[in-house]
Structure formats: C-alpha cells, structure tokens
Amino acid sequence: MAKVESLYGTTPAEIFESGLENVGDITAVAATVLWRDGRVTAGWSNVDPANLARMILMLDEEQRRKTLRPLADQT
C-alpha cells in the first residue's frame, strides 16, 4: 500500500522541486483540487511528462498573475 503524506503548507514549487530531484522514482501523479465552494476532488494520472510540465507551467503562470497584479496596483 502506498504511503500518503500531508503536504499542507508546502508550495507547489517545493513539491515539484522534490519531484524533479526524484523523477526516476515517479510512476504516477496524484492531484487534489480544493474548489471555491469547498468541494475537494482527487485522483491520479499517468499523464506523460510533457503534458504534465505544460499544466504545471500554466498553473504557475496563473498564480504569478494573481499574486503580482495586486502588488503592481499598490505602486
């Protein structure tokens, strides 16, 4: 049985940095999404690494826009 660890408080960058350091040991990717309405969905995927990388980059870009936009508005 797989060991499940809590990553609460861990940034996506930290999670994926660890993944990059241990990429040879990864057989699938599990994801959990917390929606605004409080629902949580979870699952795993054996998505190919190129598509996973694109998804991560898109999510990272969206987070940067949300984070940096309020900072730019303050100046």
LINGI-V175221 format. One record per residue. N is the residue number from 1. RES is the residue in one letter. OMEGA is omega as a letter, one per 40 degrees, with the letter a starting at -180 (999 if undefined). Layout:
n=N res=RES omega=OMEGA
n=N res=RES omega=OMEGA
This chain:
n=1 res=M omega=a
n=2 res=A omega=i
n=3 res=K omega=i
n=4 res=V omega=i
n=5 res=E omega=i
n=6 res=S omega=i
n=7 res=L omega=a
n=8 res=Y omega=i
n=9 res=G omega=i
n=10 res=T omega=i
n=11 res=T omega=i
n=12 res=P omega=i
n=13 res=A omega=i
n=14 res=E omega=i
n=15 res=I omega=a
n=16 res=F omega=i
n=17 res=E omega=i
n=18 res=S omega=i
n=19 res=G omega=i
n=20 res=L omega=a
n=21 res=E omega=a
n=22 res=N omega=a
n=23 res=V omega=a
n=24 res=G omega=a
n=25 res=D omega=a
n=26 res=I omega=i
n=27 res=T omega=i
n=28 res=A omega=a
n=29 res=V omega=i
n=30 res=A omega=a
n=31 res=A omega=i
n=32 res=T omega=a
n=33 res=V omega=i
n=34 res=L omega=a
n=35 res=W omega=a
n=36 res=R omega=a
n=37 res=D omega=i
n=38 res=G omega=i
n=39 res=R omega=i
n=40 res=V omega=i
n=41 res=T omega=a
n=42 res=A omega=i
n=43 res=G omega=i
n=44 res=W omega=a
n=45 res=S omega=i
n=46 res=N omega=a
n=47 res=V omega=a
n=48 res=D omega=a
n=49 res=P omega=a
n=50 res=A omega=i
n=51 res=N omega=i
n=52 res=L omega=i
n=53 res=A omega=i
n=54 res=R omega=a
n=55 res=M omega=i
n=56 res=I omega=i
n=57 res=L omega=i
n=58 res=M omega=i
n=59 res=L omega=i
n=60 res=D omega=i
n=61 res=E omega=i
n=62 res=E omega=i
n=63 res=Q omega=i
n=64 res=R omega=i
n=65 res=R omega=i
n=66 res=K omega=a
n=67 res=T omega=a
n=68 res=L omega=a
n=69 res=R omega=i
n=70 res=P omega=i
n=71 res=L omega=i
n=72 res=A omega=a
n=73 res=D omega=a
n=74 res=Q omega=a
n=75 res=T omega=999
